[in-house]
């Protein structure tokens, strides 16, 4: 009897030890599970924040490259501009020589100084006549005037002179940055006057506004022309239109012979370009990466 009681006591102790062991295993499993879940959460959080930091750094690089390439500020001392460099940057105090290779320098030093274009630009009005020499401004005089400007008013005046009296004036003349029917008709009227002919009819062709120029950002502006004159005058008008700095694309024309000369009716298309701006975009960093990684 005593042996039986001893066996039952041992069995009870073993069963209780097994219970403790099972509880310990369950507890350990729960701790391990919670630890893995917390670890996965922090890994996901770290990965998300890392991608935010990468996107932020790329945005800083893009902003810095835009500022540098346009010539708004001098080249940064490092890969990107520091806060202090941006605070000390004043575009109005910079000359083209301070920002070589930038858009600003290329416009002022290359395009504005182009001799071939300058030959046309030199026919500007009285505002382009240098009072010191009583002759048309040379590009060197315009450039020196710009580089010597100190105040905001002087910089503005020097910039306007370069726009109006250098080769730069041909850019808006050849391809304006906005739709302007009055300016287009005035240009044609000047061509007619140069040709020694007074137009009988010149008007916008509103029905042609849907014409597609085939180039993104380039928009058409069409006019109807009607010329009744002798053959030589008609030829002179067409020749002057062809040699105009602004493109006049005659897409439809009808010429009839008359007893006193020729009668021509045509539809001509000029063009204007939509302004280009630096666009600011927003980039969303998703919680879940492409490919299903969470």
Buried (B, 14 or more C-beta within 10 A) or exposed (E): EEEEEEEEEEEEEEEEEEEEEEEEEEEEEEEEEEEEEEEEEEEBEEBBEEBEEEEEEEBEEBBBBEBBEBBBBBBBEEEBBEEEBBEEBEBEEBBBEBBEEBEBBBBBBEBBBBEEBBEBBBEBEEEBBBEEEEEBBBBEBBBEBBBEBEEEEBBEEBBEBBBBBBBBBBBBBBBBEEBBBEBBBEBBEEBBEEBEBEBEEBEBBEEBEEBEBEEEEEBBBBBBBBBBBEEEBBEBBBEBBEEBBBEBEBEEEEEEEEEEBBBBBBBBBBBBBEEEEEEEEEEEEEEEEEEEEE
